[in-house]
Amino acid sequence: MATSTPTTIKKYANRRLYNTASSAYVTLADLAKMVKSGEDFVVYDAKTNEDITRSVLTQIIFEQEGIEGQSLLPTTFLRQLIRFYGDSVQALLPSYLEYSIDKFSGERQAMREAASRMFGADAFSAGSFATLQELTQKNLQAFNQAIGVFSPFPLPAATGEAAGKKANSAEDIEELRKQLSEIQRKLEALAGKN
């Protein structure tokens, strides 16, 4: 449950993390549990008092990505993300990603039901991909409308036929099929463990 004041976590030179609210040392796994439960926290370097929350959250993601069957970020996504550093649209990407994940989180139950239907039936059916593609396009359109309020210039990815052709290319569909196949394999492996 989220609190109004974030919990302060201090990171010491020995890399130990100290939760000032509970007066106890914590691990990155403990911080991951706090995030999952909705508890907000801020991490400060104990010596410099610098806010290092972003780097600690990145460490948590790095550790989660290293756990077999836990990764969320496809290799192609990570490569594309790296390409955005230093790019002229770098300033827009954080807002877009934050908007997209908020929208995805808000529709989590609907997505769970859709995924259940997709994986319960043929995961590679045209209807499954059409539903996923439609949801992605709706989210992108909503984001473009939101950004359009602040910018008098249209976003390049949202204009022209090039964006539609790229999203519908055979290569993109094949990549989605590979990713869905990997997700299905991981879900089956997880279901076998329970």
C-alpha positions as CSV (number, residue, x, y, z in Angstrom):
1,M,0.0,0.0,0.0
2,A,1.5,3.4,-1.0
3,T,2.3,5.8,1.8
4,S,2.1,9.6,1.5
5,T,5.8,9.9,2.5
6,P,8.3,7.6,0.8
7,T,10.4,5.4,3.0
8,T,14.1,6.5,3.1
9,I,16.7,3.9,2.3
10,K,20.3,4.7,2.8
11,K,23.0,3.0,0.8
12,Y,26.4,2.7,2.5
13,A,29.9,2.4,1.0
14,N,29.8,-1.3,1.8
15,R,26.8,-1.5,-0.6
16,R,24.5,-2.3,2.3
17,L,21.0,-0.8,2.1
18,Y,19.4,0.4,5.4
19,N,15.7,1.0,5.7
20,T,15.3,4.0,8.1
21,A,11.6,3.2,8.7
22,S,12.2,-0.3,10.0
23,S,15.7,0.3,11.3
24,A,17.0,-2.8,9.5
25,Y,19.3,-3.7,6.6
26,V,17.5,-4.7,3.4
27,T,18.4,-6.4,0.2
28,L,17.5,-5.6,-3.4
29,A,14.9,-8.5,-3.2
30,D,13.3,-6.7,-0.2
31,L,13.1,-3.5,-2.2
32,A,11.6,-5.4,-5.1
33,K,8.9,-6.7,-2.7
34,M,8.3,-3.1,-1.5
35,V,7.8,-2.0,-5.1
36,K,5.4,-4.9,-5.8
37,S,3.4,-4.1,-2.7
38,G,3.1,-0.4,-3.7
39,E,5.3,0.9,-1.0
40,D,7.2,4.0,-2.2
41,F,10.8,4.6,-1.2
42,V,13.7,6.9,-2.1
43,V,17.3,5.7,-1.9
44,Y,20.1,8.1,-0.9
45,D,23.8,7.6,-0.9
46,A,24.7,7.7,2.8
47,K,27.9,9.7,2.3
48,T,26.9,12.2,-0.4
49,N,23.1,12.3,0.3
50,E,22.6,12.0,-3.5
51,D,19.3,10.5,-4.7
52,I,20.3,7.2,-6.3
53,T,16.8,5.7,-6.5
54,R,16.9,5.3,-10.3
55,S,20.2,3.3,-10.3
56,V,18.9,1.0,-7.5
57,L,15.6,0.4,-9.3
58,T,17.7,-0.4,-12.4
59,Q,19.8,-2.9,-10.4
60,I,16.5,-4.6,-9.3
61,I,15.4,-4.9,-12.9
62,F,18.9,-6.2,-13.9
63,E,18.6,-8.9,-11.2
64,Q,15.1,-9.8,-12.2
65,E,16.1,-10.1,-15.9
66,G,18.8,-12.5,-14.9
67,I,16.4,-15.0,-13.2
68,E,15.5,-17.8,-15.6
69,G,11.9,-17.4,-16.8
70,Q,11.5,-13.9,-15.3
71,S,12.7,-11.6,-18.0
72,L,10.2,-9.0,-19.3
73,L,12.4,-7.0,-21.7
74,P,13.0,-8.6,-25.1
75,T,16.5,-8.2,-26.6
76,T,15.2,-6.1,-29.5
77,F,13.5,-3.7,-27.0
78,L,16.8,-3.3,-25.0
79,R,18.7,-2.6,-28.2
80,Q,16.2,0.0,-29.4
81,L,16.2,1.6,-25.9
82,I,20.0,1.9,-26.0
83,R,19.7,3.6,-29.5
84,F,17.5,6.3,-28.0
85,Y,20.3,7.6,-25.7
86,G,21.6,10.8,-27.2
87,D,18.9,10.8,-29.9
88,S,16.8,13.9,-30.5
89,V,13.6,12.1,-29.3
90,Q,15.3,11.0,-26.0
91,A,13.3,13.7,-24.1
92,L,10.0,12.3,-25.3
93,L,10.7,8.6,-24.7
94,P,10.4,8.7,-20.8
95,S,7.0,10.3,-21.0
96,Y,5.9,7.8,-23.7
97,L,7.1,4.8,-21.7
98,E,5.6,6.1,-18.5
99,Y,2.3,6.7,-20.2
100,S,2.3,3.3,-21.9
101,I,3.1,1.4,-18.7
102,D,0.5,3.4,-16.8
103,K,-2.1,2.6,-19.5
104,F,-1.0,-1.1,-19.5
105,S,-1.2,-1.3,-15.7
106,G,-4.7,0.3,-15.8
107,E,-5.8,-2.4,-18.2
108,R,-4.0,-5.2,-16.4
109,Q,-7.1,-7.3,-15.7
110,A,-8.3,-7.0,-19.3
111,M,-4.9,-7.9,-20.5
112,R,-4.8,-11.0,-18.2
113,E,-8.1,-12.1,-19.6
114,A,-7.0,-11.5,-23.2
115,A,-3.7,-13.4,-22.6
116,S,-5.7,-16.2,-21.1
117,R,-7.8,-16.4,-24.1
118,M,-4.8,-16.1,-26.4
119,F,-2.7,-18.8,-24.8
120,G,-5.7,-21.0,-24.1
121,A,-6.4,-21.1,-27.8
122,D,-3.9,-21.1,-30.7
123,A,-1.4,-18.4,-29.7
124,F,-0.5,-17.8,-33.4
125,S,-4.0,-17.1,-34.7
126,A,-4.6,-14.0,-36.8
127,G,-7.2,-12.9,-34.3
128,S,-4.8,-12.9,-31.4
129,F,-2.3,-10.8,-33.3
130,A,-5.0,-8.4,-34.5
131,T,-6.2,-7.9,-30.9
132,L,-2.7,-7.2,-29.7
133,Q,-1.9,-4.9,-32.6
134,E,-5.2,-3.0,-32.1
135,L,-4.5,-2.4,-28.4
136,T,-1.0,-1.2,-29.2
137,Q,-2.3,1.2,-31.9
138,K,-5.0,2.6,-29.5
139,N,-2.4,3.2,-26.8
140,L,-0.1,5.0,-29.3
141,Q,-3.0,7.1,-30.6
142,A,-4.0,8.1,-27.1
143,F,-0.4,9.0,-26.3
144,N,0.0,11.0,-29.5
145,Q,-3.2,13.0,-28.7
146,A,-1.8,13.7,-25.2
147,I,1.5,14.8,-26.5
148,G,-0.2,16.9,-29.2
149,V,-1.6,19.1,-26.6
150,F,1.9,20.3,-25.7
151,S,3.4,20.3,-29.1
152,P,2.2,22.2,-32.2
153,F,4.2,19.8,-34.4
154,P,3.0,16.3,-35.2
155,L,5.1,13.4,-34.0
156,P,6.9,11.8,-36.9
157,A,6.0,8.2,-35.9
158,A,2.3,9.1,-35.9
159,T,2.2,10.7,-39.3
160,G,2.1,9.3,-42.8
161,E,1.7,5.8,-44.1
162,A,5.3,4.8,-43.2
163,A,4.4,4.2,-39.6
164,G,1.5,2.0,-40.5
165,K,3.6,0.0,-43.0
166,K,6.4,-0.5,-40.5
167,A,4.1,-1.7,-37.8
168,N,2.5,-4.2,-40.2
169,S,5.6,-5.5,-41.9
170,A,6.1,-9.2,-42.1
171,E,9.3,-8.9,-40.1
172,D,7.5,-7.3,-37.2
173,I,4.8,-9.9,-37.2
174,E,7.4,-12.7,-37.3
175,E,9.2,-11.0,-34.3
176,L,5.9,-10.9,-32.4
177,R,5.4,-14.5,-33.1
178,K,8.8,-15.4,-31.8
179,Q,8.2,-13.3,-28.6
180,L,4.8,-14.9,-28.0
181,S,6.3,-18.3,-28.5
182,E,8.9,-17.6,-25.9
183,I,6.3,-16.2,-23.5
184,Q,4.1,-19.3,-24.0
185,R,7.1,-21.5,-23.4
186,K,7.9,-19.7,-20.2
187,L,4.3,-19.8,-19.0
188,E,4.2,-23.5,-19.6
189,A,7.4,-23.9,-17.7
190,L,6.0,-21.9,-14.8
191,A,2.8,-23.8,-14.8
192,G,4.8,-27.1,-14.7
193,K,6.6,-25.9,-11.5
194,N,3.4,-25.2,-9.6
